[in-house]
Amino acid sequence: MRKRRFCRIDRNGCVACGGRAFEQRAVINDALASAWALSAKERADFDEREGHICSTCQMSKRVRMLLWSIRRLFPASSGLRVLHFNQINYLSPALRTLGDVTETCYQQGLERGAKVGELVNEDICQLTFPSNHFDLAIHSETLEHLFDFRKGLNEVERVLKPGGVQIYTVPLLHSRSTRQRMQQAADGRMLHLLPTSYHGNEGEFPVAWEFGSDFLEQRKPRITELHYDNYWQNKTVFTLVERKL
């Protein structure tokens, strides 16, 4: 049974550092708002999600939401094996209190499993890790860049131990259905179904999917918990929890 939890993550100050001062920055630019066809309310919601920053530790509301979920499920854990994809901003120190943390990056053309400094080069759709290895996996704003996001979710589940969880976020527009912006042809070429869009700077990985409310229905058999900061005010600030049986 999927559980919804409404938590107000900043009720007692920043979940990461306890700071009580926050600032709001504009993050969604005009080009991105136009590419996504965002309404004024949707743009403001995503600006809050990405640009509501703790003045002390600089952690965004999206990442604070992730940390709230992690601490709720693992309140005083140690000795865990944690898989952290793509070094989510400012989250690494909190994860290291849980146990042994493996952090990844993804560099196309570099051998999978190769070391890149302290990171491991990994394709989330073809992980080099053994099955049933990790207790916890965290990824954020990753699935929308994958041609086959279901394969990525299944691969993360493969490397989790039975009972292990993946906690993740996706940018989701509740007012519409999922649409695909880009796909990969059989010969490897990228086919652009819509104008190329990036969630960050150009040169980063382009967006293959824009997720809508049907994403939650698709994942419903797997989702064990949904955590929202304030569902009635801003539905974009949430995390999904999937537990491996």
LINJOZI-V17856 format. One line per field, one symbol per residue. ss: DSSP state (2 for helix, 1 for strand, 0 for the rest). phi: phi as a letter, one per 40 degrees, with the letter a starting at -180 (. if undefined). burial: 1 if it has 16 or more other C-alpha atoms within 10 Angstrom, else 0. A space follows every 10 residues. Layout:
ss->???
phi->???
burial->???
This chain:
ss->0011110000 0000000000 0111000002 2222220002 2222222222 2111000001 2222222222 2220000001 1111100000 0222220011 1111100000 0000110011 1010010000 0001111111 0022200022 2222222221 1111111110 0110000011 0111000001 1100000000 0000000011 1102222220 0011111111 0001111111 11100
phi->.cbbbbbfcb dbgdccbgcb bbbbbcbccc ccccccfccd ccccccccdc bcbcccbgcc cdcccdcdcc cccbcacagc cbbbcgfddg cddcccccic bbbbbabcgc dcgccbgccb cbcdcacccc cfbbcabbaa fbcccccbcc cccccccdcc cdgcbbbabb cbbccaccbc cabbcdcgcc bccbddbbcb cdhcccccbb cbccdccccd cbcbabbbca dcbacccabb bbbcc
burial->0000101011 0001110000 0100001100 0100000100 0111111111 1111000111 1111111111 0000000001 1111111100 1000110100 1111110000 0110000011 1111101000 0111111111 0111111010 0110111111 1101111111 1111000100 1110000000 0000001100 0000011111 1101110000 0111111111 1001111111 11110
